[in-house]
Every structure is written in C-alpha cells, then in structure tokens.
Amino acid sequence: MAPSRKSKLEQLFESHATGLVRYLTKKLKSAEDAEDIAQNAFIRIQRLAEAGELDNPKAYLYQTASNLAIDQIRREKLHSNYLQGEVTRQLADYEVPGAQPDYCTPERLLGAKQQLDEMERAIGKLPLKCRQAFLLHRIKGLSYAEIAQDMGISVSSVEKYILQALKACRKALERVGASEI
C-alpha cells in the first residue's frame, strides 16, 4: 500500500499549528480561545491552500489568525463596555433626584438588608463555576480573560456564567420588591 500524500493544508497544520496556538495564547491570554481561533484560521484558508493560490501560506495563516484574534478582543471589549454602561445606567435610574444619599430611614435599612440577604441566597444557589466566575469578577475585579485563564475555561463561558449570575440576582431583587440591581 502506497503512503498517502498529505494535503497542503495538512502539511501547513503539522508545520505551524503549535506555533500558531502559542502566538495566539500570548495575544489572547487564553489557550482555549487560542485553539478555537487557530482552528477557525485553518478552516478559512483551507480552500486557498488546496487550490495553491497562496504565495506564502504561513504568513496568510498568521495574518488570518491575528485578524480573528483582534475581532474577538474587540467583541469582548464591546461586551464589557455594554455591561458597564448597563450597570451605570441602572444605578443612575435608581437614584432619586434631590434625595440625600446619606439619609437612611429604618425602612430603607430594613429593605436593603432584605435585598442583601436575598442576593446572598441567590448567589449561594448558583452552580459552582458560575458563582466562582461572578465573584472573581465582582469581588476581586478580575477581567473576563483573567477569570477564563484562572478557571481554565473560555472567555465566552465566563460571559455566560456572569450573565447567568446577574439574571439570578435580578430575580432575587424582584422577589423582595426591588426592580433594579
């Protein structure tokens, strides 16, 4: 039986996959995201590589992967800015114009205590990874990328966990009569 000839894409993959993932990991700070982007880059150049239309396949591969990584970083930043804007907007909506922020009535203190207790219960009921991602972000102030690296998951998983936690917190506040987080 004659040895099978490897396609140009297979040769490119064998030669550069490890280096490409290493390059992307440094850029994205997440090995899992780097592997996903490297795979997408190989998929994007597959047709061109097979047709022999690439003068320098390695350069095209790295440029494609770099562009995909930049796109992901932009999406993460946009998502983060959106979440920050939502929190800021909700806090601004919650403030009562002309009210004295330091003025606390016993009713307001009791209401705040009930809200806090309900939030703690809601956070305690979250799945472990969801609770961990949420607390690392909200308490420790870690970025999504740092949380993903720390937990060994993708940034998109971190986003999903934090959104799940925020929804649980919102429902908890609705149960005690508060409409805003």
Helices and strands as residue ranges (DSSP letters): H 8-28, H 31-51, H 57-94, H 106-125, H 128-138, H 144-151, H 155-175
